[in-house]
């Protein structure tokens, strides 16, 4: 188990280049299974979850060649379907939640797709019904082996269909899109997720020859094709990482410039942090966060305290609620954080309370934060990272705290953040990785 030691309480300064978007990478890499032609993808982040998926596709028979930093050429012209029967597949597939998205393209191209119950963050129940209900609407048959926790769908001649998704699941929408692009006829998906990740996937598929209309909306219309070709695709900068660096700059009173943020794809993320009093300036496509000794949370017009809640896009992404929560601990004012989607994502606040933060955990979904306005610095402590987003939030808290903090289980952070210790050292952080 890896560990970070962080000497906090130091101001940082410099430029940070955001990595490629993790969630987009997992989707578009799976989409390479839809064609026998070569697909080149650039700006792929070098992180554990993405590398595990690349390794899984290689074991499936995809020829993968690295062409420079972050650029890979995928050639899925010789898929080994017998690999699904192996213990190695069951073990590797179960270790990564993103592996669920190989099912849609495999079903579309080969008439069958299998996956063990996938892993991922322990942040509460994350059901897969949306994926498989969508496949069934397209004509596939679903089966589940409860003894081995193994899912399967089979269907040689998928047919386009109308469907209303029971939830606007990002991965569910992506998986169904990838199945529908090779289905016969027209598929209409209502209540589709429309995050930039899904938009990027649709744009990539269209460049491969698919016909997807309504990109960026909750209503997608897909005219199925008999086959798709190759393409070149570049992944967006990771908006979750950009939000994390905004929060880090505020918490540590640092002067940070986040380079090439693709501002038009950040949605309301900047405005939510502005409501928390964080100043920022857009210079070309760089986001400059000046050093601030104090930042004050806005109230609602009637004087009641601000509520920040997650919602499907274009609402505020749940992946940044933990960042907003930790930033609020040193703000002037109070805020109610309402995590609607996952029932376990707020349970890391006990670590922040141990550090001296004033937080009331109202229930599994809501926490009230009373900002300290830097009158009392957080105290260094020893903690364990429970998941990716809580992990980065605890790391930001440690960077702002007086003394030396220790964070165990940093593999969780490495799952989503590329070379984070080296990149933070480059802007002045004192952080040491211990194996």
C-alpha positions in Angstrom: 0.0 0.0 0.0 1.5 3.4 -1.1 1.6 6.4 1.1 2.0 10.2 0.7 3.6 12.4 3.3 2.6 16.0 2.8 4.1 19.0 4.6 1.3 21.5 4.4 0.7 25.2 5.0 2.8 26.4 2.1 1.7 28.6 -0.8 2.1 27.2 -4.3 2.8 29.0 -7.5 3.1 28.1 -11.2 1.4 26.4 -14.1 -0.4 23.1 -14.2 -1.4 21.3 -17.4 -4.5 19.2 -16.9 -4.3 15.5 -18.0 -6.7 14.0 -20.5 -10.2 13.2 -19.2 -10.3 9.9 -17.4 -14.0 9.3 -18.0 -13.8 10.1 -21.6 -10.7 7.9 -22.1 -12.5 4.9 -20.7 -15.4 5.4 -23.2 -13.5 6.1 -26.4 -11.0 3.3 -25.8 -13.8 0.8 -25.6 -15.2 2.3 -28.8 -12.2 1.0 -30.7 -13.7 -2.4 -30.5 -16.4 -1.3 -32.9 -14.2 -1.5 -36.0 -11.5 -3.6 -37.6 -9.7 -0.5 -38.8 -7.0 1.4 -36.9 -8.1 4.1 -34.4 -5.6 6.7 -33.0 -6.4 8.4 -29.7 -4.3 11.1 -28.2 -4.1 12.8 -24.8 -4.8 9.5 -23.0 -4.0 10.0 -19.3 -1.3 7.7 -17.8 -3.4 6.5 -14.8 -4.2 3.2 -13.3 -7.8 2.8 -14.4 -7.0 3.7 -18.0 -3.9 1.5 -18.1 -5.9 -1.5 -16.8 -8.4 -1.1 -19.6 -5.7 -0.9 -22.2 -4.2 -4.0 -20.7 -7.6 -5.8 -20.8 -8.2 -4.9 -24.5 -4.7 -6.2 -25.3 -5.6 -9.5 -23.7 -8.8 -9.5 -25.8 -6.6 -9.5 -28.9 -6.5 -5.8 -29.8 -3.2 -4.7 -31.3 -2.1 -1.6 -29.3 0.9 0.5 -30.2 2.1 3.6 -28.3 3.0 6.5 -30.5 4.5 9.2 -28.2 3.3 10.4 -24.9 -0.4 9.8 -24.4 -1.1 8.6 -28.0 -2.0 5.1 -28.8 -3.1 3.3 -32.0 -5.7 0.6 -31.5 -6.4 -2.1 -34.1 -9.2 -4.5 -33.1 -9.0 -6.8 -36.2 -8.4 -10.0 -34.4 -10.5 -10.3 -31.2 -10.2 -13.5 -29.2 -13.8 -14.3 -28.0 -12.6 -17.4 -26.1 -10.8 -15.0 -23.7 -14.2 -14.4 -22.0 -14.1 -18.0 -20.6 -10.8 -17.5 -18.8 -10.2 -16.8 -15.2 -7.8 -14.0 -16.2 -10.7 -12.2 -17.8 -12.9 -12.6 -14.8 -10.2 -11.2 -12.5 -9.2 -8.3 -14.7 -12.7 -7.3 -15.7 -13.9 -7.3 -12.1 -11.0 -5.0 -11.0 -12.2 -2.0 -13.1 -15.7 -0.5 -13.3 -15.0 1.0 -16.7 -14.8 -2.6 -18.1 -18.6 -2.6 -18.3 -18.3 -0.5 -21.5 -16.7 -3.2 -23.5 -20.1 -5.0 -23.5 -21.9 -2.6 -25.9 -19.4 -2.6 -28.7 -18.7 -6.4 -28.4 -22.5 -7.0 -28.6 -22.9 -4.8 -31.6 -20.0 -6.2 -33.6 -19.9 -9.8 -32.5 -23.4 -10.5 -31.2 -22.3 -11.2 -27.6 -20.6 -9.5 -24.7 -19.7 -10.7 -21.2 -18.4 -9.0 -18.1 -17.9 -10.0 -14.4 -19.5 -7.6 -11.9 -17.1 -4.7 -12.2 -15.3 -3.0 -9.3 -14.5 0.7 -8.8 -15.0 3.2 -6.0 -16.8 2.1 -2.9 -19.3 5.1 -2.9 -22.6 3.3 -2.5 -24.8 1.3 -4.8 -24.1 1.7 -8.5 -26.5 -0.5 -10.4 -26.1 -1.6 -14.0 -29.8 -2.0 -14.9 -29.7 0.9 -17.3 -27.1 -0.8 -19.5 -28.8 -4.1 -19.8 -32.3 -2.8 -20.2 -31.0 -0.7 -23.1 -29.4 -3.8 -24.7 -32.7 -5.7 -24.3 -34.6 -2.9 -26.0 -32.2 -3.5 -29.0 -33.2 -7.2 -29.0 -30.4 -8.8 -27.0 -31.0 -11.5 -24.4 -29.7 -10.9 -20.9 -28.4 -13.5 -18.5 -26.8 -13.3 -15.1 -24.9 -16.0 -13.2 -25.4 -15.1 -9.6 -22.9 -17.7 -8.3 -20.0 -16.1 -10.3 -21.4 -12.5 -10.5 -21.1 -12.8 -14.3 -23.2 -10.8 -16.8 -23.9 -11.7 -20.4 -25.9 -10.3 -23.4 -26.3 -12.1 -26.7 -28.0 -10.9 -29.9 -26.9 -11.4 -33.5 -29.3 -9.0 -35.2 -29.8 -5.9 -33.1 -32.7 -3.7 -34.1 -33.1 0.1 -33.5 -35.7 1.0 -30.9 -37.1 3.8 -28.8 -36.1 3.9 -25.2 -36.5 6.1 -22.2 -33.6 5.5 -19.9 -34.6 4.9 -16.2 -31.7 7.2 -15.2 -29.3 9.5 -17.1 -26.4 7.2 -16.5 -23.2 8.4 -18.3 -21.7 4.9 -18.7 -25.1 3.4 -19.5 -25.8 6.0 -22.2 -22.3 5.5 -23.7 -22.7 1.7 -23.7 -26.1 1.8 -25.3 -24.9 4.3 -28.0 -22.0 1.9 -28.9 -24.4 -0.9 -29.3 -26.9 1.1 -31.3 -24.5 2.5 -33.9 -24.3 -1.0 -35.5 -28.0 -1.9 -35.0 -30.4 -2.1 -37.9 -32.7 1.0 -38.1 -33.1 4.0 -35.9 -32.6 4.1 -32.2 -34.0 7.0 -30.1 -32.6 7.4 -26.6 -34.5 9.8 -24.3 -33.1 10.9 -20.9 -29.7 10.3 -22.3 -26.7 11.6 -20.3 -25.1 14.6 -22.2 -21.8 15.1 -20.3 -18.9 16.3 -22.4 -17.6 12.7 -22.2 -20.7 11.4 -24.0 -20.5 14.3 -26.5 -16.9 13.4 -27.3 -17.8 9.7 -27.8 -20.6 10.6 -30.2 -18.3 13.0 -32.2 -15.7 10.2 -32.4 -18.2 7.7 -33.5 -19.6 10.1 -36.2 -16.0 10.5 -37.5 -15.9 6.7 -37.8 -19.0 6.8 -40.0 -21.8 6.6 -37.4 -24.9 8.8 -37.7 -25.8 10.3 -34.3 -27.9 13.4 -34.0 -28.8 15.5 -30.9 -25.3 15.5 -29.5 -25.2 17.6 -26.4 -28.9 17.1 -25.6 -30.9 14.5 -23.7 -32.5 13.1 -26.9 -30.2 11.2 -29.2 -31.2 9.7 -32.5 -29.0 7.1 -34.0 -29.3 5.7 -37.5 -27.5 2.3 -37.4 -24.7 1.5 -39.9 -23.5 -1.9 -41.1 -19.9 -1.1 -40.2 -17.6 1.7 -38.9 -14.1 2.7 -40.0 -11.1 4.1 -38.3 -10.4 7.7 -37.1 -8.2 10.0 -35.1 -9.5 11.4 -31.8 -8.1 13.7 -29.1 -9.4 13.5 -25.5 -10.5 16.7 -23.7 -8.7 18.0 -20.6 -10.1 16.5 -17.5 -12.7 18.9 -16.0 -12.6 17.0 -12.7 -8.9 17.7 -12.4 -9.4 21.3 -13.4 -12.0 21.7 -10.6 -9.6 20.0 -8.2 -6.8 22.5 -9.0 -9.2 25.4 -8.6 -10.0 24.1 -5.1 -6.4 23.5 -4.3 -5.4 27.0 -5.2 -8.1 28.5 -3.0 -7.4 26.3 0.0 -3.6 27.0 -0.1 -4.0 30.7 -1.0 -1.8 30.0 -4.1 -1.3 31.7 -7.5 -2.0 28.9 -10.0 -2.6 29.0 -13.7 -4.3 25.9 -15.2 -3.3 25.7 -18.9 -5.6 24.9 -21.9 -8.7 24.1 -19.9 -11.2 23.9 -22.8 -13.3 26.4 -21.0 -16.4 26.0 -23.1 -16.6 22.3 -21.9 -16.5 23.2 -18.2 -20.2 24.0 -17.9 -21.1 25.5 -14.6 -18.0 24.3 -12.7 -16.3 27.8 -12.7 -19.6 29.6 -11.6 -20.1 27.2 -8.7 -16.6 27.9 -7.4 -17.2 31.7 -8.0 -20.2 31.4 -5.7 -17.8 30.1 -3.1 -15.9 33.4 -3.4 -13.0 32.0 -5.5 -11.6 34.6 -8.0 -10.5 33.4 -11.4 -9.6 35.0 -14.7 -9.8 33.4 -18.2 -6.7 34.3 -20.3 -7.2 32.9 -23.8 -7.9 29.3 -22.7 -5.9 29.3 -19.5 -7.6 29.7 -16.1 -5.7 31.9 -13.7 -6.5 31.5 -10.0 -4.9 34.4 -8.1 -3.7 34.0 -4.5 -6.5 34.9 -2.1 -6.2 35.4 1.7 -9.9 35.1 2.1 -12.9 33.9 0.0 -16.5 34.3 1.0 -19.4 32.0 0.2 -22.4 33.8 -1.3 -25.9 33.4 0.4 -29.1 33.1 -1.5 -31.1 36.3 -2.2 -33.3 35.7 0.9 -30.2 35.4 3.1 -30.4 31.6 3.6 -27.1 29.6 3.2 -26.0 28.4 -0.1 -26.7 24.8 -1.2 -24.4 23.1 -3.6 -25.9 19.9 -5.0 -25.0 17.5 -7.8 -27.2 16.9 -10.8 -26.9 15.3 -14.3 -25.1 17.5 -16.8 -25.4 20.4 -17.3 -25.8 20.4 -13.5 -22.8 20.3 -11.2 -20.9 17.0 -11.5 -20.9 14.8 -8.3 -17.2 14.1 -8.8 -16.5 17.7 -7.6 -18.8 17.9 -4.6 -16.0 16.6 -2.3 -13.7 19.3 -3.6 -16.4 22.0 -2.9 -16.8 20.5 0.6 -13.2 20.7 1.5 -12.8 24.2 0.0 -15.7 25.4 2.2 -13.9 24.4 5.4 -11.6 27.5 5.1 -14.1 29.9 3.5 -15.9 32.7 5.2 -19.5 31.6 5.6 -21.4 28.4 5.5 -22.7 26.0 2.8 -24.9 22.9 2.6 -23.4 20.2 0.4 -26.1 17.8 -0.9 -24.8 14.6 -2.5 -27.9 13.2 -4.2 -26.5 10.4 -6.4 -24.3 8.3 -4.0 -25.0 7.5 -0.4 -21.4 6.9 0.8 -19.5 9.7 -0.8 -19.7 12.1 2.2 -18.4 9.6 4.8 -14.8 10.9 4.4 -15.7 14.1 6.3 -14.8 12.4 9.6 -11.1 12.8 8.5 -11.7 16.5 7.9 -13.4 16.9 11.3 -10.3 15.2 12.9 -8.3 18.0 11.2 -10.4 20.6 12.9 -13.0 21.4 10.2 -16.5 22.3 11.4 -18.8 20.0 9.6 -22.2 18.6 10.5 -23.0 15.3 8.7 -26.8 15.6 8.5 -27.3 12.2 6.9 -25.5 10.1 4.2 -26.4 12.7 1.5 -26.0 16.1 3.2 -23.3 17.9 5.1 -23.3 21.5 6.5 -19.9 23.1 6.5 -19.2 26.1 8.7 -16.2 27.9 7.2 -13.3 28.8 9.5 -12.2 31.8 7.3 -8.6 30.7 7.9 -8.9 31.9 11.6 -7.8 28.3 12.5 -5.7 26.2 10.2 -6.5 22.6 9.7 -4.3 20.2 11.7 -2.1 17.6 10.1 -3.2 14.0 10.6 -2.9 10.4 9.3 -5.7 9.2 7.1 -6.6 6.7 4.4 -8.0 7.5 1.0 -11.4 5.7 0.5 -11.9 6.6 -3.2 -10.5 8.7 -6.0 -12.4 12.0 -5.3 -12.3 11.8 -1.5 -8.6 11.0 -1.9 -7.8 14.2 -3.8 -9.9 16.2 -1.4 -7.9 14.9 1.6 -4.7 15.6 -0.3 -5.9 19.2 -0.8 -6.8 19.5 2.9 -3.3 18.2 3.8 -1.6 20.7 1.5 -3.4 23.5 3.5 -2.9 22.0 7.0 -0.2 22.9 9.5 2.4 20.1 9.9 3.0 16.9 8.1 0.0 14.7 7.1 0.1 11.1 6.0 -2.3 9.6 3.5 -2.4 5.8 3.0 -4.0 3.8 0.1 -2.9 6.4 -2.4 -3.5 3.8 -5.2 -7.0 5.2 -5.1 -5.7 8.7 -6.0 -3.4 7.2 -8.7 -6.4 5.6 -10.3 -7.5 9.1 -11.4 -4.6 11.5 -11.2 -1.5 11.2 -13.4 1.9 11.6 -11.6 0.2 13.8 -9.1 3.1 14.0 -6.7 5.6 15.1 -9.4 3.2 17.7 -10.8 2.5 19.2 -7.4 6.2 19.3 -6.6 6.6 21.4 -9.8 4.4 24.2 -8.3 6.1 24.1 -4.9 4.3 21.4 -2.9 6.3 19.3 -0.4 5.0 15.8 -1.0 6.9 12.5 -0.7 5.7 9.1 -2.0 6.5 6.1 0.2 6.0 2.6 -1.1 
